[in-house]
Amino acid sequence: MVKKLALLSVSDKTGIIDLARQLVEEFQFELISSGGTAKTLQEAGLSVTQVSDYTGSPEILGGRVKTLHPRIHGGILGRRDLPQDVAEMEANQIRPLDLVVVNLYPFEQTIAQPNVSAAEAIEQIDIGGPAMIRAAAKNFAYLTVLCDPAQYEEYLQQLRYSGGEVSLEFRQRMAGKAFDHTYAYDRAISSYFARLNLEDELPQTYTLSGNKLQSLRYGENPHQNAAWYQTGNQATGWAAATKLQGKELSYNNLVDLEAARRIIAEFPQGEPAAAILKHTNPCGVAMGTTLVEAYKKALAADSVSAFGGIVALNQPIDAATATALTEIFLECVVAPSCNAEAEKILKAKGKLRVLLLPDLQAGPKQTVKAIAGGFLVQASDDAVDNPENWQVVTEKQPSSEQMAEMVFAWKVAKHVKSNAIVVSRDRTSWGIGAGQMNRVGSVKIALEQAGEKASEGILASDGFFPFDDSVRTAAAAGITAIIQPGGSIKDKDSISAANQLGIVMAFSGIRHFLH
């Protein structure tokens, strides 16, 4: 009986020895392998034929050329029911391969390391591996391709329960996963070169790929299917977050958590800050001398809306903050870390989702939005606003305290849906007008919510004022300073009103619309 033949050549050697041993001892396979994989199998006491011995061609160019040979690719691509293919394989001493196990050089892991040179990255671009995977996937009618250690056991089970054979359905499914694997790999390389060659420009061709982490119960509403995908093979962002406790994350949870991450990223860990969000809009943001003080101030800003909200903290959760978090119903809490005492306290609210994301500042460089027939891509609004570049346009100049408060209010307004208005005092957002169809409406909502807290407060607007009515409304409520982008053809009217009413107005020169 002619033994089945398997080619094993993997970068990630997880589970490869166990797989190879089962193939040889239980199913009488013969093994071909190359480079480090062959060495690993030989050191484990397994009999393996080196690719160079099988092909009669040595590895050359420092290992760049190993498997690119007719005896390898002929054995993968040969059609066993086509007489011409069979005759040519026999004439060239090519044995048909029954199994190809290949995964690729760690390109993504390499470029994720700091200070990696382009030359180092390029050496991690696999050539022979993708060629073998694609060839085997194309010819799934006759052989199986595996590119993930998680697939090994299912393959062995197929052999065990089907008399040493593998079903066509399984081979086809593995072929699909193989093409997913090479597509994602090429996508990572393409994105890397786009960054090298185009710097901040967007490429002519933009592709998206992701690995499904899990199915979600539903999307925004129960009738909408949803799933969570991870970009790249290395877990980053929310895919790499540690979940301490709580129910499964939902689609809406993840959308809200990302909005919370973006706003808390405005506040580095040096000074405690807390943000409470509802439906991606902040309902309370505050800074304090301690984390628990910052959280309590954010909660006091709008305790009604905070019920069932998402909390983001820029410092590790301590016992005092954990205790305060358990005093109201919340959906999720995210922080860079959590101490042991705080973790015990939070367990009293077992359904509360608590996530740890050490690097809250690391976010996507582009945002993508689907539209009919395509999608839109833009650079993320992660520009760092420099108050030194702001222009004070009124006769009255801001005090240092007013300037610091304007910086705070401006950071919050950046993350409120347009038209956005934020009223703040004492580094707390006391009034927020979000998502209104006109700016006057947002101003009225924010001032009404702030109430008496608007007195001696600051008002931030994500867009310019086309008329002076909002300036007059703000001044009547006790607002002492306004920060806005400027740029309206009627800026002079707003400046004149501010001068007449004795309030400060500064132009940031940058707009932060959020749709």
C-alpha positions in Angstrom: 0.0 0.0 0.0 1.3 3.4 -1.0 1.5 5.6 2.1 -0.1 9.0 2.1 2.2 12.0 2.0 2.0 15.2 4.1 4.1 18.4 3.7 4.6 20.2 7.0 6.2 23.7 6.9 5.1 26.1 9.6 6.3 29.2 11.3 3.9 28.8 14.3 4.9 25.3 15.5 2.1 25.1 18.1 0.8 21.5 18.0 2.9 20.4 15.1 4.8 17.6 16.9 1.6 16.1 18.1 -0.1 16.3 14.7 3.0 14.8 13.0 3.2 12.0 15.5 -0.5 11.1 15.0 -0.1 11.2 11.2 2.8 8.8 11.3 1.8 6.4 14.1 -2.0 6.2 13.7 -2.4 6.8 9.9 1.0 5.8 8.4 1.7 9.0 6.7 5.1 9.9 5.3 6.4 13.4 6.1 8.1 16.0 4.0 9.4 19.1 5.7 11.8 22.0 5.5 14.0 24.2 7.6 13.1 24.7 11.2 10.0 22.5 11.0 12.1 19.5 9.8 14.5 20.1 12.7 11.7 20.3 15.2 10.2 17.0 14.1 13.6 15.3 13.9 14.4 16.4 17.4 11.1 14.9 18.5 12.2 11.5 17.1 10.0 11.6 14.0 11.1 10.4 10.6 10.9 13.2 8.1 12.3 13.8 4.6 13.9 17.1 4.0 12.3 19.1 1.1 15.8 19.5 -0.4 16.3 15.7 -0.4 12.9 15.1 -1.9 13.3 17.6 -4.7 17.1 17.1 -5.2 17.5 20.9 -5.0 19.2 22.5 -2.0 17.7 25.4 -0.1 19.3 28.5 -1.6 19.5 32.3 -1.1 19.6 32.0 2.7 16.4 29.9 2.7 14.4 32.2 0.5 13.9 29.4 -2.0 13.0 26.0 -0.5 9.6 24.7 -1.7 9.3 26.5 -5.1 9.9 23.3 -7.1 7.8 21.2 -9.6 8.0 18.1 -7.3 6.3 20.1 -4.5 3.8 22.1 -6.6 3.1 19.2 -9.0 2.3 17.0 -6.0 -0.1 19.7 -4.7 -1.8 20.7 -8.0 -1.9 17.4 -9.8 -5.5 16.2 -10.6 -5.6 12.5 -9.8 -8.5 11.7 -12.1 -7.0 13.4 -15.1 -4.9 10.8 -17.1 -2.5 13.5 -18.5 -1.8 14.9 -15.1 -1.2 11.4 -13.7 1.1 10.5 -16.6 3.2 13.7 -16.2 3.5 13.2 -12.4 4.7 9.6 -12.9 7.2 10.7 -15.6 8.6 13.4 -13.3 8.6 11.2 -10.2 6.1 13.4 -8.4 4.1 11.9 -5.6 0.6 13.3 -4.9 0.4 15.2 -1.6 -2.6 14.4 0.6 -2.0 17.1 3.2 -0.3 20.5 3.2 0.2 22.1 6.6 1.6 25.6 6.3 1.4 28.8 8.2 3.3 32.0 7.3 6.2 34.0 8.5 5.2 36.3 11.4 5.0 39.5 9.4 2.4 41.3 11.6 4.2 40.3 14.8 7.5 41.7 13.4 6.1 45.1 12.3 4.3 45.5 15.6 7.7 45.6 17.4 9.2 49.0 18.0 11.9 50.4 15.7 11.7 47.6 13.1 13.4 48.5 9.9 11.9 48.1 6.5 14.6 45.6 5.7 13.7 43.5 8.7 10.0 43.6 7.8 10.6 42.6 4.2 12.5 39.5 5.2 9.3 38.4 7.0 7.3 38.4 3.8 6.6 34.8 3.0 6.8 33.7 -0.6 6.8 29.9 -0.7 4.2 29.6 2.1 1.4 31.5 0.4 2.1 29.8 -2.9 1.7 26.3 -1.3 -1.4 27.4 0.6 -3.1 28.8 -2.4 -2.2 25.8 -4.6 -3.5 23.4 -2.0 -6.7 25.4 -1.5 -7.3 25.5 -5.2 -6.9 21.7 -5.5 -9.1 20.9 -2.4 -10.9 18.3 -4.5 -7.9 16.0 -4.0 -6.1 17.1 -0.8 -6.4 19.1 2.5 -4.7 22.3 3.5 -4.4 23.4 7.1 -3.0 26.8 8.1 -4.1 27.1 11.8 -3.1 24.8 14.7 -6.8 25.0 15.8 -7.7 22.9 12.7 -5.4 19.9 13.5 -7.7 18.0 15.8 -10.7 18.2 13.5 -8.6 16.9 10.7 -7.5 13.9 12.8 -11.1 13.3 13.8 -12.0 13.2 10.1 -9.4 10.5 9.5 -10.5 8.5 12.5 -14.2 8.4 11.8 -14.1 8.1 8.0 -11.7 5.2 7.5 -8.6 7.4 6.9 -10.4 9.6 4.5 -11.4 13.3 4.7 -14.7 14.6 3.4 -15.0 16.9 0.5 -17.0 19.3 2.7 -14.2 19.5 5.2 -11.6 20.0 2.5 -13.6 22.8 0.9 -14.2 24.5 4.2 -10.4 24.4 5.0 -9.7 25.8 1.5 -11.9 28.8 2.2 -10.1 29.4 5.5 -6.8 29.1 3.7 -7.7 31.8 1.2 -8.9 34.0 4.2 -5.5 33.4 5.7 -3.5 34.5 2.6 -5.8 37.4 2.0 -5.3 38.7 5.5 -1.6 38.2 5.2 -1.4 40.1 1.9 -3.6 42.8 3.4 -1.2 43.4 6.2 1.7 43.7 3.8 -0.2 46.0 1.5 -1.1 48.2 4.4 2.5 48.3 5.6 3.7 49.4 2.2 0.9 52.0 2.0 2.3 53.5 5.2 5.8 53.4 3.9 5.1 55.0 0.5 2.1 57.3 1.1 2.7 58.5 4.7 -0.7 60.1 5.7 -2.4 59.7 2.4 -5.1 57.1 1.8 -4.2 54.4 -0.7 -5.8 53.9 -4.1 -7.1 50.5 -3.1 -8.4 50.1 0.5 -9.4 46.7 1.7 -10.8 45.4 5.0 -10.3 42.0 6.5 -10.8 40.5 9.9 -11.0 37.3 11.9 -14.3 36.5 13.5 -13.8 36.6 17.3 -17.4 35.8 18.1 -21.0 36.0 17.1 -22.9 38.6 19.0 -26.5 38.0 20.2 -27.7 40.8 17.8 -26.7 44.2 16.5 -28.3 47.5 17.5 -31.7 45.8 17.5 -32.8 42.2 18.0 -33.6 41.7 14.3 -30.1 42.6 13.2 -27.4 39.9 13.0 -23.9 40.9 14.3 -20.4 39.6 14.8 -17.2 40.9 16.3 -14.1 40.8 14.1 -10.4 41.3 14.9 -8.2 43.0 12.4 -4.9 41.2 11.9 -3.7 38.0 13.5 -2.3 39.8 16.6 -5.0 40.8 19.1 -4.9 44.5 19.8 -7.4 47.1 21.2 -10.6 45.6 22.6 -9.6 42.1 21.3 -6.7 42.2 23.6 -8.5 43.7 26.6 -8.9 41.7 29.8 -12.5 41.1 30.9 -12.5 40.8 34.7 -16.2 40.0 35.0 -19.7 40.5 33.7 -22.0 39.4 31.0 -21.1 38.8 27.4 -20.4 42.1 25.5 -23.0 43.2 23.0 -22.8 45.1 19.8 -24.0 48.3 21.5 -21.6 47.7 24.4 -18.6 47.6 22.1 -19.7 50.7 20.1 -20.2 52.6 23.4 -16.9 51.3 24.8 -15.0 52.6 21.8 -16.6 56.0 22.2 -15.7 56.0 25.9 -12.1 55.0 25.0 -11.8 57.9 22.6 -12.9 60.5 25.1 -10.9 59.2 28.0 -7.8 59.1 25.7 -8.0 62.9 25.8 -6.9 62.8 29.5 -3.5 61.1 30.1 -3.0 59.2 33.4 -1.2 62.1 35.2 -4.5 63.7 36.5 -7.5 61.6 37.4 -10.4 61.8 34.9 -13.7 59.9 34.4 -16.3 59.9 31.6 -19.8 58.4 31.7 -21.4 57.8 28.3 -24.8 56.9 27.0 -25.5 56.0 23.4 -21.9 57.1 22.5 -22.5 60.6 23.9 -20.9 61.7 27.1 -23.4 62.6 29.8 -20.8 63.5 32.4 -17.0 64.1 32.2 -14.9 65.4 35.0 -11.4 65.7 36.4 -10.5 65.5 40.1 -7.7 65.2 42.6 -8.5 61.5 43.0 -10.1 59.0 40.7 -13.2 58.6 42.9 -13.6 62.4 43.1 -13.4 62.6 39.3 -16.0 59.8 38.9 -18.4 61.3 41.5 -18.2 64.7 39.8 -18.9 63.1 36.4 -21.9 61.2 37.9 -23.2 64.4 39.5 -23.2 66.2 36.1 -26.1 64.0 35.0 -27.0 61.2 37.3 -30.2 60.4 35.5 -28.6 59.8 32.2 -25.8 57.9 33.8 -28.1 55.0 34.8 -27.2 52.1 32.6 -24.2 53.9 31.2 -20.6 53.2 30.3 -17.8 54.5 32.5 -14.3 55.1 31.3 -11.5 55.9 33.8 -8.0 57.0 33.0 -6.3 55.5 36.1 -6.3 52.1 37.8 -9.5 51.3 39.7 -9.0 51.6 43.5 -11.2 50.5 46.3 -12.9 53.9 46.8 -13.8 54.2 43.1 -14.9 50.5 43.0 -17.3 51.1 45.9 -18.8 54.2 44.2 -19.2 52.3 40.9 -21.3 49.6 42.7 -23.8 52.2 43.9 -25.6 52.7 40.6 -26.6 50.3 37.7 -23.9 50.5 35.0 -23.4 48.4 31.8 -19.6 48.6 31.5 -16.5 50.0 33.1 -13.2 50.3 31.4 -9.9 51.3 33.0 -6.2 50.6 32.4 -6.1 48.2 35.4 -7.7 47.3 38.8 -6.1 46.5 42.1 -7.0 43.4 44.0 -9.1 45.1 46.7 -11.2 46.9 44.1 -11.7 43.7 42.1 -13.2 42.0 45.2 -15.6 45.0 45.7 -16.7 45.0 42.1 -17.7 41.3 42.3 -20.7 42.4 44.3 -22.1 43.5 40.9 -21.4 40.3 39.1 -23.3 41.3 35.9 -21.3 44.5 35.5 -18.8 44.2 32.7 -15.4 45.3 33.8 -12.7 45.5 31.2 -9.0 46.4 31.5 -7.4 48.1 28.5 -3.8 49.2 29.5 -3.3 51.5 26.5 -6.4 53.6 26.3 -4.8 56.0 23.8 -4.1 53.4 21.1 -6.9 53.6 18.5 -7.5 53.2 14.8 -5.8 55.6 12.4 -8.8 55.6 10.0 -12.5 55.4 10.4 -14.7 53.5 7.9 -18.4 54.0 7.2 -20.4 51.8 4.8 -22.6 53.5 2.2 -24.7 52.0 -0.6 -22.2 50.7 -3.2 -19.1 51.3 -1.2 -17.6 52.8 1.9 -16.0 56.0 3.1 -12.6 56.2 4.8 -11.2 59.2 6.7 -8.3 59.8 9.0 -9.3 59.6 12.6 -9.9 62.9 14.4 -6.9 62.4 16.7 -5.3 65.8 16.2 -3.9 67.2 19.4 -5.2 70.7 19.9 -2.6 73.2 21.1 -4.1 76.1 23.0 -1.1 78.2 22.2 -2.4 78.3 18.6 -5.8 79.6 19.7 -6.7 83.1 18.9 -8.3 85.3 21.6 -10.5 87.6 19.5 -12.1 89.7 22.2 -10.9 92.7 24.1 -11.1 90.7 27.3 -8.3 88.2 27.8 -8.8 84.8 29.5 -7.3 84.2 32.9 -5.1 81.1 33.3 -8.1 79.4 35.1 -10.4 80.2 32.2 -7.9 79.0 29.7 -7.6 75.6 31.5 -11.3 75.3 31.7 -11.7 76.1 28.0 -9.2 73.3 27.2 -11.2 70.8 29.3 -14.6 71.8 27.7 -13.0 71.7 24.2 -11.8 68.1 24.8 -15.2 67.0 25.8 -17.0 68.9 22.9 -14.8 67.0 20.4 -16.6 63.8 21.4 -20.2 65.0 21.5 -22.4 64.4 18.4 -22.9 67.6 16.3 -24.3 70.1 16.8 -22.3 69.9 20.1 -22.3 72.4 23.0 -20.6 71.8 26.3 -21.0 73.9 29.4 -18.3 73.3 32.1 -17.1 74.6 35.4 -14.6 73.2 37.9 -13.4 70.6 35.2 -16.9 69.1 35.1 -19.3 69.0 32.1 -22.5 70.3 33.7 -24.5 70.7 30.5 -24.2 69.0 27.1 -26.3 69.7 24.1 -25.8 66.9 21.5 -27.0 65.9 18.1 -29.4 68.8 17.6 -30.4 70.0 14.1 -29.4 73.6 15.0 -26.8 75.1 17.3 -29.2 77.4 19.1 -31.1 74.3 20.3 -28.0 72.6 21.5 -27.0 75.8 23.4 -30.4 76.0 25.1 -30.3 72.3 26.1 -26.8 72.6 27.5 -27.6 75.7 29.5 -30.9 74.4 30.9 -29.1 71.2 32.0 -26.3 73.1 33.7 -28.8 75.4 35.4 -27.0 77.6 38.0 -23.7 75.8 37.3 -23.5 77.7 34.1 -22.8 80.9 36.1 -19.0 81.6 35.9 -18.8 78.7 33.5 -17.3 78.0 30.1 -19.1 77.2 26.9 -17.5 75.1 24.1 -19.0 74.7 20.6 -17.7 72.2 18.0 -18.7 74.5 15.2 -18.8 78.2 14.6 -21.7 80.5 15.5 -23.3 81.8 12.3 -25.2 84.5 14.4 -24.7 86.3 17.7 -27.9 84.9 19.3 -26.1 82.0 21.0 -23.4 84.3 22.4 -26.1 86.5 24.0 -28.0 83.4 25.3 -24.8 82.1 26.9 -23.9 85.4 28.5 -27.4 85.8 29.9 -26.9 82.4 31.7 -23.6 83.6 33.3 -21.1 82.1 30.9 -17.8 84.0 31.1 -15.8 82.5 28.2 -16.5 80.8 24.9 -14.2 78.5 22.8 -15.3 77.8 19.2 -13.6 77.2 15.9 -14.4 80.5 14.2 -14.7 80.8 10.5 -18.2 82.1 10.0 -18.7 85.0 7.6 -20.5 86.7 10.6 -17.7 86.1 13.1 -17.6 89.9 13.6 -21.1 89.9 15.0 -20.3 87.2 17.6 -17.1 89.0 18.6 -18.9 92.3 18.9 -21.6 90.7 21.1 -18.9 89.1 23.3 -17.1 92.5 23.7 -20.4 94.3 24.4 -21.3 91.6 27.1 -17.8 91.5 28.6 -17.0 87.8 28.0 -14.0 86.1 26.6 -14.1 84.4 23.2 -11.3 82.4 21.6 -11.1 80.7 18.2 -9.4 77.3 18.0 -9.0 77.3 14.3 -10.0 73.7 14.1 -13.4 72.1 13.9 -14.5 68.8 15.5 -17.8 67.8 13.9 -18.9 64.3 14.9 -21.6 62.6 12.9 
